Amino acid sequence: MITHYLVFLFKMFLTSILASLIGLNRGKKGVPVGQRTHVIVALIGLLVQNVSGFGTDTMRLSGQFLTGIGFLCSGVIFKSSDVAKVRGLTTSAAVFYCGILGITIGLGMYFEAITTTFVILFFLYDPFKIDKQFNKSKSKKKGKKKWLVDFN
């Protein structure tokens, strides 16, 4: 019985650390959804997975949890009046991932959770500034629109 509690404490610790790393990145970007929200969502996912393990239909509760997290994430996405400007997609995806992270660790898939978190952190920090270079090249081409029919 003690082993069960120790395993749960380890899962809780690992979930908190990994979700905290992602939440710290989002907090540095100045978005309203920061470290606490990411950790809370991940811990709820862990708890949902542990509770659903005692029933006969283990994935139904996890599926309903992910539906609720999807609803929460939709509130993070903002669309401005500008057609091309949508904000919050990365933060929304990070929150959704933290929910799945809790479920993954709850299932005991530690390697998958750790490696996926570090791959996501790599892309969130974008050390090669690939996103900025891509957007810069896109903005240079923006002035020259190619039309199928030339109106001049």
Number of C-alpha atoms within 10 A of each C-alpha: 5 7 8 9 10 11 13 18 12 13 22 19 12 19 29 23 13 22 27 21 17 25 24 15 18 22 16 10 12 9 14 12 20 20 20 15 16 26 25 19 25 30 26 17 27 28 19 22 24 19 14 17 16 9 11 8 10 15 15 13 17 23 12 12 20 18 13 14 20 16 12 15 19 15 10 18 15 12 12 9 8 7 7 8 9 12 14 18 15 13 25 20 16 24 30 23 22 32 29 23 29 31 27 22 26 26 14 14 12 16 11 12 20 16 11 15 19 14 10 14 16 12 13 15 12 12 9 10 10 11 11 11 11 10 11 12 10 11 11 9 11 10 8 8 7 9 7 6 6 6 5 3
